[in-house]
Amino acid sequence: MNFKKWQGFGKAAMVALIACTLTTNHAEAQNKGKWVKLFDGKSLAGWHSWQSDKVLPQWKIEGDAIVLSEKGGKDLVTDKEYGDFELELEWNISEGGNSGIIYHVIEDKKYCCPYSTGPEIQILDDVKHPDAKAGKNGNHKAGSLYDMLPPTDFSAVKPAGQWNKAKIVVKGGKGESWLNGKKVVDFATQGADWDNLVANSKFKTWEGFGAFPKGKIALQDHGNKVSFRNIRIREL
């Protein structure tokens, strides 16, 4: 804090400013580590469609889930940005469907879409979607760090039409993808190891991809019906 800037405001003003700063920092510290629901089952408050000021109508609430009913809703993006975090949710992909969970998304007009900047944990019908056979060594299959690292256990995913529980952890330059209670991918999120992953992927020439330590979470509109429920996050 630049105290010289505030010298003309007097002692009382400086004391008030310091107290306000300490209170804010204390509140932020208290919130860290606490689970917060990103979907309360009733509204889509806290979300918006990519580069929109609202949620487009293709994203609906059905029962206790957020559902992309058809193509055109754009990716659903959190209003808030997250740095280090642990995210848990359940997803259910339609037969032959494709979607994803994207993190550290930068919502800027210079980028076409969330996956321009944010790495993706893949959601897929591994049996009927052709993307399961694309990429290298299964790095397009469900639970993978998309186009970078495959899941260590291809049997961890449940078939299309069933609920899968996913967990994504990003902390201290490391990341984890979990699927139905199994850790299926360990990966670096920065440094030389991350740079090598990018260099050996389709993203190697994409300016800004995976380059930001903080960003929004996105649920992908890939044109197929997909559902999400029990979404919660805690900042680490």
VENQUIUR-V273442 format. One record per run of one state. SS is the DSSP state (H for helix, E for strand, - for the rest). FROM is the first residue (numbers start at 0). TO is the last residue. If there is no record, write none. Layout:
ss=SS from=FROM to=TO
ss=SS from=FROM to=TO
This chain:
ss=- from=0 to=1
ss=H from=2 to=30
ss=- from=31 to=34
ss=E from=35 to=36
ss=- from=37 to=45
ss=E from=46 to=48
ss=- from=49 to=57
ss=E from=58 to=61
ss=- from=62 to=63
ss=E from=64 to=67
ss=- from=68 to=74
ss=E from=75 to=77
ss=- from=78 to=80
ss=E from=81 to=81
ss=- from=82 to=83
ss=E from=84 to=92
ss=- from=93 to=96
ss=E from=97 to=104
ss=- from=105 to=112
ss=H from=113 to=115
ss=- from=116 to=118
ss=E from=119 to=123
ss=- from=124 to=128
ss=H from=129 to=132
ss=- from=133 to=143
ss=E from=144 to=144
ss=- from=145 to=147
ss=E from=148 to=148
ss=- from=149 to=162
ss=E from=163 to=170
ss=- from=171 to=172
ss=E from=173 to=178
ss=- from=179 to=180
ss=E from=181 to=187
ss=- from=188 to=189
ss=H from=190 to=198
ss=- from=199 to=213
ss=E from=214 to=218
ss=- from=219 to=224
ss=E from=225 to=234
ss=- from=235 to=235
